[in-house]
Amino acid sequence: MLQNFVVGTDGSANAMRAVEVGAKLAAACGAHLTIVHIAPPYLSLADVEEIPELPPEARNEVKKIRDSLGGLEISAFAPAPAPQSAIEYIGNSVLDRSEKVARENGAEEISRVLAYGDPAEGIVAEAEKAGGDLIIIGTRGMGDLGGLVLGSVSHKVIHLAHCPCLTVK
């Protein structure tokens, strides 16, 4: 019997549909739902500077980094790194939205995981830690050939996973 579903999300529309499906399945089966977001270990300062909801402590860290550059322009080849607090904020925002969607779709027993690294490897590793019986993940809808050529996260999860996977368009 399936007892623990693991859904990987990056906050995209397809990932949120996967959260909806995972929540509905978990509710129907009385299963636990583990929501996993694998954040990149690195974002550039430019990636996070314009996020209006950035909490004050992260905004202060961004300002310190910007000030330390002394007016130098950030090159696309050598971008300044964003502070870890900003990356955590973005990851927790994705998890907050995902948990809300999961609860709205009937999931009751939910846990959240924020980790860093390669998304596919991270989702599979977290599924193994959680004792996941099924991994649910969104797909960009590019089909088998496009996914294999571009190495989509969903294709990589399917190939790495030690449990069944369900992809959602």
Buried (B, 14 or more C-beta within 10 A) or exposed (E): EBBBBBBBBBBEEBBBBBBBBBBBBBBEBEBBBBBBBBBBEEBBBEBBBEBEEBBEEBBEBBEEBBEEEEEEEBEEEEBBBBBBBBBBBBBBBBBEBBBEBBBEBBBEEBEBBBBBEBBBBBBBBBBBEBEBBBBBBBBBEBEEEEBEEEEBBBBBBBEBBEBEBBBBE
